[in-house]
Amino acid sequence: MKVRVIFVTVLFLLTIGLSISLLIPSIVSAHCDTLEGPVVKAARIVLEKGDITPILKWVKKGYEGEIREAFKKTLAVRAKGTEAKELADMYFFETLVRLHRAGEGAPYTGLKPGEAVEPIIEEADKALESGSVDKLVKHITEAMADGIRERFTHAIETKKHADESVETGREFVEAYVEFTHYVERLHLDATAHGAHHEEPKKVKTKEHHHH
């Protein structure tokens, strides 16, 4: 009886922990840590088929032993046909995504619902499914163009009044810094060859003495 109570209590605590992890917002937005993402979708298939091979590509070689062990434990629970099957599956999803994120050098804050996925990531997935990236490129370039034009317009307008007073001069400098830093960030991202989920480079604040 005591063992049963302890088991139920552990399951209850684990369930609460998993529920909380679903609600915690991610510091770094990513499609791979959602329940509707490609990693979990692949995990569902391998659990049903009983073959781990197709999902090994989602983890670095150094984590392969750990994910294989988690796979064995999950299959063992599933084979018993107990009510813990759903919890066991979630344990496997959590382990797989955690190891995947660790391989990227990115933080893991728990699995999130599919609706947490950014629309632009959905567009990226659709591009891969359709075999055409044209729509995604158009969407991104239009968004960047709008961002540049908006900041440029603000900078050019404040520049007209930059020498009228110290206050208007500072407004121009603020607009100028926002405009140039925005363009610089876009350029850095567009020309970067770093790894997936690379931390954004810090942009040094420049001092401007002549305007």
N, C-alpha and C positions, 0 to 999 in steps of 0.2 A: 504493500500500500504506500509505504514511504517513497519507494523508488518511483511509483507512478506519479505521485504528487510532485516530486522533484522534476521528473521528465516533463510534466505538463507546465510547471513553472518556468523551466528553461525555454520551452517552446514559446510560451507567452512572452517572455522577455526578448527572445530573438525576434518574434513577430513585431513587437513594439519598436525594436531597434531598426528593423528593416523599414517599417512604416515611416519612422522619423527620417531615415535616409532618403526616402522618396520625396520628402517635403523640403529638405535643405537645398537652397539654391546653389548652383555650382558657381565657383569663383571663375572658372574658365569654361566658357560655353563649349560643349562638344556633343556631336551626334552619337559618338560611340558609347556614352554613358547614359543612354536612355533605353527604356524597355522596348522601344520600337526601332532602335538603331540596328545597324548591320551586325554588330557583334553578338547581341542577344538573339537576334533572329537566327544567326548561324548556330548559336548554342542550343536553341530549341530543337533544331533539326538533328544535330549530332546526338542529343540525348534520346531522341526517338529511335534513331538508327543504331545507337550503341557503338558508334565509331568516332573517336575523337579527332582523327587525322584532319578533316576539313577546317577545324578551328585553330589548329596549331599555328597557322600563319598569323593569327592575331596577337600572338605573344612572342617575345624575344626568346632565343634559345635558352638563356639562363633561367627562365621561368617555366620551361617545359615540364620539368619534374613535378613542380607544385601543381600545375593545372591537370596533369595526368592523375595525380593522387586525388585531387578534388573530384575529378570525373569518376574515378572508381568508387569513391564514397557515395556520390550521388546516385550512381547506377545501383549500388547495393541497397540503398533506401528505397529506390523506385521499384526494385524487384520484389520487395515485401508487400507492395501495394497498400502501404499504410497512409494515414491521413497526413503524414509528414512529407508526402511526395512534393507538394507545392513549395514547402519550405526548403526542401532539399534542392529543388530546381533553382530557387532564388539564391540559395547559398552558392550554387555553381555559377550563376550569372554574375553575382557580386564578385566572386573570386576571379573569374575570367576578365571582367572589365577592369578590376583593380590592377591585375597583372598587365593588361594591355596598356593602361594609363602609366603604370610604372615604367614600362618599356619606352614610353614617349617622354619620360621625365616630367610628366604632368601630374598635378594633384588629383586625388580621387575623393569625392565627397558623397558617394553613394549613387545608386541608380535613380533616375528621374523618369517621370511619365513621358510618353512620346510627344505630347504637345509642347514639351519644353524645347523642342528642336527649333532652331532658328529657320525662318522661311528660306533664307538663302542657301542653307545646307540641304533643304528639301530639293531646291532647284538643282543643286550639284548632283544629288542622287538621281534626279530625273534625267539629267544630262547623260549620266553614265548608262542609265537604262535605255534611253532613246538612241544613244550613239552620236548625239549632236550637242555641241557646247555653245552654239550660236546664241541661243536665248539667254543663257547664263552670262556670257560675255557682254551682251547688249545691256542686261540688267545692271551688271557691275559697273560698266563704263558710264552708263547714264547717271548712276548714283554718285560716282566720283566726279563727273562733270558738274553735276548740280552742287556738290559740296565745294568744289573749287570756285565756281561762279558766285556762289552766295558769299563766301569769304572775301573774294576779290572785290565784289561790289561794295561790301562794307568797308574794306580797306581804302578803296579809291574815293569813296564819299567822305570818310573821315580825314583823308589826306588833304582835301580841299580846304579844311579848316584847321589844319595842324598847327599853323603859326599864329592863330588868333589869340590863343591863351595857353597857359600851362595845362589846364584841364582838357581842352580840345586836343592838345598835342599828345597827351597821355592816352586819350581815346584812340587816336591814330596808331600810336605805338602798340597798344593792345590788339587792335585789329590787324596790324602788320605782322605781329608775332604769331597770331592765330593763323593767318593766311599762309605765311611761309612755313610754319611748323606742320600745318596740315598737308601742304604739298610735299614737304620733305618726308613725312610719314608714309604717304602714298607711294612715293618713289622708292623708299627703303623696302616696303612690303612687296612692291612690284618687281624689284630686282634681287630680292633675297633668295638665297639658295639653301637656307637652313632646314632643320628637321621639322617634322610635324609638331605643332603645339609649341614652337619656339617662343621663348619669352620676348616680347617686343623690345626693341633697342631703345635705350633712353636717349631722348633728344636733348642736347645741351642747350640751355637758355643762352641766347646771344645778347650781348650788350650792343646797343646801337647809339652811336654818338652823333651821327649826322643824318638828318632827315630833310 
